[in-house]
Amino acid sequence: MKTILFIAVSLVASATTVIAQSSVVETRIGSVGAYAGGGLSLHSAAFSSLPGVPSCCPEYTGGSGSGLLFGIDGALPLSSSLDLSIRVGYQSSSVTMESGESVTIRQGNGTGTATFNHTLETVVSSFVLEPAVEWRFGSLVLLGGLRFGLASSGTFDQQERLSGTNEYTYTDGRLVNNARSGALSDVAGVTLGAVLGLRYHVHVSQTLDLMPEVAFAPTFTDNIANTTWTTSMLRAGIGIRYVIFSRQRETSPLTPR
């Protein structure tokens, strides 16, 4: 009888033995990478001369040129669809601004008209800091944030000449007047702007993403103190990010064997 009871208890215990199954759960905790690009720099201006630089130009109103940028960036997830990203990099933009001025000149014993063509070529460079929020819709990302330009510097090259002819000269025989070049003075130490754009994540591997993007970066403050001149950029580029995961072993509920 005791033998039969022992066998029965053993069978019941064996039937109710349980095991725990475990799996590894990966959670994205951030990413780091680099980016580079270029684009169209858009300059809006309303000034006649640079600080401390002689000029006879009635007014420069702006123009368009080219720009480039590169740097490093990273992102921290705030939720499954929202990231906080920060970019630190270098940006440079160039432009040639022109202004025509119709003037009366002496022509033989009479007078005539000619056009003074005022030309100003500039290059403005700065370090940039861009904190932004990224809204993720699958692989597509909508981004928006602020843009700070830091420790800006620049160069310029200006001249004016009678347009379209070498027949007439200035009073001392020169073809070019007010030719000046050098470093820009009174450059703003900090500029403030925004950045709005679209980015697409191409998953090269589980931990590596390529990110083509387009963005518009308007600027709200002037490049030079007391001079109405802002620079915005319509840009395109590509980035690469290494995605960092945390791995945690998670145990499932107990199940009968």
C-alpha positions as semicolon CSV with decimal commas, in nm:
position;residue;x (nm);y (nm);z (nm)
1;M;0,000;0,000;0,000
2;K;0,279;0,241;0,090
3;T;0,449;0,162;-0,238
4;I;0,136;0,242;-0,437
5;L;0,089;0,574;-0,249
6;F;0,451;0,678;-0,312
7;I;0,418;0,609;-0,683
8;A;0,096;0,812;-0,704
9;V;0,249;1,114;-0,527
10;S;0,553;1,101;-0,754
11;L;0,334;1,100;-1,065
12;V;0,133;1,400;-0,945
13;A;0,449;1,597;-0,859
14;S;0,599;1,519;-1,198
15;A;0,284;1,629;-1,377
16;T;0,275;1,964;-1,197
17;T;0,644;2,052;-1,228
18;V;0,679;2,397;-1,390
19;I;0,953;2,573;-1,583
20;A;1,029;2,940;-1,652
21;Q;1,100;3,049;-2,009
22;S;1,319;3,357;-2,061
23;S;1,382;3,591;-2,356
24;V;1,606;3,890;-2,426
25;V;1,427;4,225;-2,470
26;E;1,615;4,504;-2,650
27;T;1,531;4,869;-2,580
28;R;1,668;5,161;-2,782
29;I;1,835;5,403;-2,538
30;G;2,003;5,645;-2,781
31;S;2,217;5,695;-3,088
32;V;2,533;5,881;-3,190
33;G;2,667;5,972;-3,532
34;A;2,784;6,230;-3,782
35;Y;2,636;6,428;-4,070
36;A;2,740;6,638;-4,369
37;G;2,562;6,835;-4,637
38;G;2,527;7,153;-4,833
39;G;2,270;7,371;-4,992
40;L;2,145;7,708;-5,101
41;S;2,220;8,000;-4,869
42;L;1,962;8,278;-4,885
43;H;2,072;8,628;-4,780
44;S;1,834;8,912;-4,699
45;A;1,995;9,254;-4,655
46;A;1,927;9,627;-4,638
47;F;2,256;9,814;-4,597
48;S;2,480;10,035;-4,808
49;S;2,819;9,959;-4,654
50;L;2,993;9,729;-4,410
51;P;3,110;9,879;-4,078
52;G;3,429;10,078;-4,134
53;V;3,445;10,004;-4,509
54;P;3,402;10,298;-4,755
55;S;3,135;10,235;-5,017
56;C;2,926;10,438;-5,262
57;C;2,659;10,169;-5,296
58;P;2,303;10,297;-5,247
59;E;2,189;9,965;-5,095
60;Y;2,259;9,592;-5,100
61;T;1,939;9,389;-5,074
62;G;2,077;9,035;-5,054
63;G;2,122;8,741;-5,287
64;S;2,180;8,367;-5,290
65;G;2,490;8,155;-5,275
66;S;2,612;7,818;-5,153
67;G;2,679;7,668;-4,814
68;L;2,816;7,358;-4,646
69;L;2,787;7,203;-4,303
70;F;2,919;6,901;-4,114
71;G;2,943;6,779;-3,757
72;I;2,834;6,522;-3,501
73;D;2,493;6,449;-3,350
74;G;2,304;6,223;-3,120
75;A;1,950;6,142;-3,005
76;L;1,775;6,028;-2,688
77;P;1,430;5,869;-2,701
78;L;1,161;6,047;-2,501
79;S;0,897;5,794;-2,604
80;S;0,848;5,531;-2,873
81;S;0,777;5,803;-3,132
82;L;0,956;6,109;-2,994
83;D;1,332;6,179;-2,972
84;L;1,539;6,469;-2,847
85;S;1,837;6,528;-3,080
86;I;2,137;6,761;-3,055
87;R;2,375;6,855;-3,335
88;V;2,707;7,033;-3,302
89;G;2,891;7,131;-3,616
90;Y;3,043;7,386;-3,850
91;Q;2,861;7,585;-4,118
92;S;2,986;7,815;-4,392
93;S;2,785;8,019;-4,644
94;S;2,888;8,247;-4,929
95;V;2,708;8,505;-5,139
96;T;2,775;8,768;-5,404
97;M;2,551;9,072;-5,361
98;E;2,522;9,321;-5,645
99;S;2,361;9,662;-5,680
100;G;2,339;9,880;-5,992
101;E;2,343;10,261;-5,976
102;S;2,265;10,483;-6,272
103;V;2,483;10,799;-6,279
104;T;2,544;11,094;-6,506
105;I;2,892;11,116;-6,658
106;R;3,075;11,366;-6,875
107;Q;3,085;11,250;-7,235
108;G;3,295;11,476;-7,459
109;N;3,148;11,823;-7,436
110;G;2,818;11,687;-7,308
111;T;2,683;11,434;-7,062
112;G;2,569;11,076;-7,073
113;T;2,457;10,802;-6,840
114;A;2,641;10,498;-6,711
115;T;2,585;10,232;-6,448
116;F;2,802;10,176;-6,146
117;N;2,795;9,805;-6,061
118;H;2,861;9,757;-5,688
119;T;2,971;9,404;-5,594
120;L;3,018;9,255;-5,249
121;E;3,136;8,895;-5,204
122;T;3,124;8,748;-4,854
123;V;3,183;8,421;-4,672
124;V;3,037;8,380;-4,322
125;S;3,129;8,082;-4,102
126;S;3,019;7,971;-3,757
127;F;2,992;7,680;-3,520
128;V;2,630;7,570;-3,485
129;L;2,429;7,407;-3,209
130;E;2,090;7,260;-3,304
131;P;1,869;7,109;-3,033
132;A;1,559;6,962;-3,195
133;V;1,265;6,730;-3,140
134;E;1,215;6,439;-3,381
135;W;0,871;6,289;-3,440
136;R;0,909;5,935;-3,573
137;F;0,651;5,786;-3,809
138;G;0,814;5,453;-3,874
139;S;1,127;5,528;-4,074
140;L;1,012;5,881;-4,160
141;V;1,107;6,159;-3,916
142;L;0,969;6,512;-3,890
143;L;1,207;6,742;-3,703
144;G;1,184;7,092;-3,561
145;G;1,403;7,290;-3,326
146;L;1,630;7,587;-3,264
147;R;1,959;7,682;-3,424
148;F;2,236;7,879;-3,252
149;G;2,535;8,013;-3,445
150;L;2,839;8,059;-3,222
151;A;3,171;8,244;-3,264
152;S;3,098;8,362;-3,617
153;S;3,363;8,500;-3,852
154;G;3,377;8,606;-4,213
155;T;3,561;8,768;-4,501
156;F;3,459;9,014;-4,772
157;D;3,573;9,144;-5,109
158;Q;3,407;9,452;-5,257
159;Q;3,449;9,676;-5,559
160;E;3,256;9,903;-5,793
161;R;3,313;9,956;-6,161
162;L;3,144;10,115;-6,459
163;S;2,933;9,835;-6,597
164;G;2,986;9,695;-6,944
165;T;3,261;9,925;-7,068
166;N;3,624;10,021;-7,026
167;E;3,576;10,341;-7,226
168;Y;3,514;10,552;-6,915
169;T;3,724;10,561;-6,603
170;Y;3,724;10,732;-6,268
171;T;3,896;11,072;-6,246
172;D;4,239;10,920;-6,176
173;G;4,214;10,666;-6,458
174;R;4,108;10,369;-6,246
175;L;3,855;10,118;-6,378
176;V;3,765;10,000;-6,027
177;N;3,672;10,211;-5,726
178;N;3,650;10,135;-5,352
179;A;3,822;9,801;-5,389
180;R;3,847;9,657;-5,038
181;S;3,887;9,309;-4,887
182;G;3,958;9,157;-4,550
183;A;3,790;9,020;-4,240
184;L;3,437;9,121;-4,148
185;S;3,421;9,333;-3,834
186;D;3,149;9,348;-3,567
187;V;3,036;8,995;-3,656
188;A;2,763;8,872;-3,419
189;G;2,899;8,630;-3,161
190;V;2,565;8,448;-3,136
191;T;2,287;8,419;-3,394
192;L;1,945;8,264;-3,339
193;G;1,738;8,068;-3,586
194;A;1,528;7,758;-3,634
195;V;1,543;7,432;-3,825
196;L;1,252;7,243;-3,985
197;G;1,294;6,933;-4,194
198;L;1,233;6,573;-4,293
199;R;1,463;6,278;-4,236
200;Y;1,439;5,914;-4,342
201;H;1,606;5,626;-4,157
202;V;1,752;5,357;-4,381
203;H;1,834;5,058;-4,160
204;V;2,168;4,924;-4,283
205;S;2,180;4,683;-3,991
206;Q;2,018;4,645;-3,651
207;T;2,255;4,906;-3,502
208;L;2,338;5,128;-3,801
209;D;2,115;5,383;-3,979
210;L;2,176;5,604;-4,281
211;M;1,970;5,924;-4,276
212;P;1,915;6,133;-4,591
213;E;1,741;6,459;-4,505
214;V;1,618;6,795;-4,631
215;A;1,569;7,099;-4,407
216;F;1,513;7,471;-4,401
217;A;1,707;7,674;-4,145
218;P;1,589;8,037;-4,121
219;T;1,786;8,289;-3,913
220;F;1,617;8,562;-3,709
221;T;1,917;8,775;-3,608
222;D;2,171;8,974;-3,811
223;N;2,517;8,855;-3,911
224;I;2,673;9,189;-3,815
225;A;2,582;9,428;-3,535
226;N;2,370;9,725;-3,644
227;T;2,355;9,593;-4,001
228;T;2,038;9,443;-4,149
229;W;2,167;9,119;-4,296
230;T;2,043;8,767;-4,221
231;T;2,137;8,432;-4,372
232;S;1,909;8,131;-4,400
233;M;1,977;7,798;-4,566
234;L;1,781;7,545;-4,767
235;R;1,992;7,235;-4,723
236;A;2,020;6,865;-4,800
237;G;2,255;6,611;-4,652
238;I;2,309;6,266;-4,513
239;G;2,391;6,136;-4,168
240;I;2,493;5,809;-4,013
241;R;2,401;5,694;-3,664
242;Y;2,501;5,404;-3,444
243;V;2,197;5,293;-3,244
244;I;2,258;5,190;-2,882
245;F;2,038;4,923;-2,721
246;S;2,004;4,795;-2,367
247;R;1,946;4,423;-2,339
248;Q;1,746;4,277;-2,053
249;R;1,657;3,916;-1,992
250;E;1,287;3,887;-1,926
251;T;1,125;3,579;-1,774
252;S;0,784;3,465;-1,896
253;P;0,508;3,341;-1,659
254;L;0,555;2,990;-1,521
255;T;0,404;2,716;-1,736
256;P;0,348;2,345;-1,664
257;R;0,597;2,108;-1,814
